[in-house]
Amino acid sequence: MPQKSPKITINLSTQGKDTLENVFYKWAVDAGRGIIILIELVALAALGYRFIVDKQIVDLHDEIDIQEGFVQRQAEKENLYRSIQDRLENIKETDAETSGKVEVMQAIIQAINENTFSSTSLTVNDTIINLNGNTFSIFTLNSFVEEMKLYPSIASISIDEINTSDQGIKFKLRIDMKKITKKTTEKT
């Protein structure tokens, strides 16, 4: 008979040896693995979120660049429109000032043509019209001044000098026109 070799068995299981120390080590290792996995998952989530946020930031910068170009093109057009509006406003003011002066000067020329005045001298400045001349009666000069007061473009009328002479009454009349002030508007 053959000789039997001795059989050796090694029991590696620790089922019988559940000591408090072994249980604690097992629990600590398992908890440590769980914590490490949890931390790695949080780190991966933060990295993924960072990529998402970076993409959104890049997209927003691209959109800002597009809108900035649009705003710059619109700013050029707005400056053109404002320039046109300013020029139109200047034309309107000049037209109002000129039409007022033209009305007054037509009235003066009509009075000269009707022989209300004689030997007249007419000087026109920016806002002042000076009329020097002779008339036959103070009443004629008075009615002319009263007629001039009806024009809304006249600010004031003053008789600077009045004298009697051989040709009648010599006078110096000053008509101050209203200055149309530019309307200022706040631009926001």
Beta strands, then each sheet from edge to edge (+ up, - down):
strand 1: 117-124
strand 2: 128-135
strand 3: 154-165
strand 4: 168-177
sheet 1: 1+ 2- 4+ 3-
end
